[in-house]
Amino acid sequence: MRLRNIKGSKEVIAASPYVVQNPEDYKGKWSELFHNNHPLHIEIGMGKGQFIHTLASENPDINYIGIEMYSSVLYRALEKQTAEEKPNLYFLRFDAKYLADIFAEHEVDRIYLNFSDPWPKDRHAKRRLTSPDFMKVYDQVLCGDGTVEFKTDNQGLFAYSLEAIPEAGWRIDAFTEDLHHSPMAEGNVMTEYEMKFSAMGNPICKLIASR
Ligand code: SAM
């Protein structure tokens, strides 16, 4: 997701109490930020943040961090947080490629990837958030029984992920190519993209991976 540059978004992000400005300082001690030892779930590429805001409201005993590369997108997620503050939710403007710089080994309990950019050209395959390079990074920061949960409507990216994830040494614990008509739909929280694409009639795919 790229939004038109929003004037002043960088300044709003820099001044926001909900954005962690120096995430490297919290490596190995994110529990200090939340003042508790609750499990830590992160969403990479959370866009405007509907999914993570809903989860944070529904699960006060889980700590959430939404990670987004672009200021204009993060700015939109922050508008929701300002309107309805949640003590178990923080945001980072950060490239997930460098997750191991900000989370210690096994510090994260779950990683959500929702409607990640498909990067259909072979030469961009390394940018896909389910590529072996990214799975290696997740392996570093996820706890032993931690999971990666991935949703998309993009059939090409999903087929690629079903192959690439096991090739990276992970197990696919469950998957569906039509989430909204599957038992995996129980408790499903929709993202902005999920609402848009399912309204267009696109089936939603989901997989859960662990190692
Ligand atoms: N998850 C939201 C949803 O389902 O509605 C937004 C999906 S949007 C297509 C994907 C988002 O991932 C974009 O906002 C993009 O900036 C972000 N993104 C892509 N690669 C990223 C990376 N390496 N680190 C952090 N964010 C990333």
Residues whose N, C-alpha, C, O or C-beta is under 5 A from the ligand:
A	BS01	SAM	M1 I44 G45 M46 G47 I67 E68 M69 Y70 V73 F94 D95 A96 K97 N114 F115 S116 D117 T191 E192 Y193 E194
